[in-house]
């Protein structure tokens, strides 16, 4: 994983950029994050994070929603969510607004 891009804060609003989308592949029976000439297979946690990257929720809201859904503390979820989104932002698969 990469370090957080400059500007990734609790109030940053992640979203999928133009040309990147979530898709369920029936043949693979797998959720994918698809972009121009890129394809990432998603595990269930990655999918849950990306489903919340709707361009409306900030990082804090995403973390709190995940923590509530998985019945854990936000402080336990936040570092992994931040690292995951930072890595995808570095690969151009997520935009941090």
N, C-alpha and C positions, 0 to 999 in steps of 0.2 A: 504494500500500500504506500501511497505517497503522502507527504505532508499536506495539510489543509491549504487550499489555494488562498491567496491573499483575499481578505474580505469575508471569509466564511465565519459568520457569527451566529449567535442564537436567533437573530432576526433575519438572517438570510433566507431567501425563498427559493428552494430548488425546484427545477422543472426539467422536463425532457425538451431538448432543442428540436427545431424543425428537422424532420427527416429521421428522428429516432422515435421508436414506438415499442410498446409491450405487445407481444403476440403469443397466443397459445398455439403451438405446433402440434397438430393432431397426430402426425406420423411419429414424432418423437415423444409424444405425451409429456411435453415439457414447455414451461413458460420461457420465453426468450426476450432479450432486449436487443432490438435490431436497429442498426444504423447503417449509413452508407459504408459498404464493404466491411462491416463488422457484425459480429453475432456473439452474444453472451448468453449462456445457459444460466438460468436463475434458480437458486434454491428457494424454499418457501419464505425464508426471512428476507432475502433480497427482494423478492416480489412484494412482500408487505411494505417494505420501505419505499420502493418505487411507486407503488400504487398511491402513496400519500404525497408524492412529489407532483402536485397538481398546479403549481404556480400560484396558489392562494395561501397555502400554509407555510409558515416559517419553520425553521429547524426546531425550535422549541415546541411548537404544536405537534410536529411529526413525532418527536421523541416522546412527548407526553401521551399521545394517542397510542403509540406502540407499547409503551410501558403499561398503560391501562389494558390494552388488548391481551398482553402476555402476563398480566398480573405480577409486575415487577417494579422496581424503582427506576425512575427516569435516569438517575445517576449511573445505573448499571447499563442502560441502553445507549446513552448519549455518545460515549467514545466510539463504539462500533458503528453507529449511524454516521457520525461525523467522518470517520475514516473511510467508510464505504462510499459515501457521497463525494468525498474529496478525491478518492481514486477514480471514480467515474467521471468527475469533472475534469481531471487531468487527462482523461482519455477522450474528452469531448462528447461524452454520452449523457451528461447532465449539465445544465446551466445553473449557476448560482447567482440569483438576482438579489 
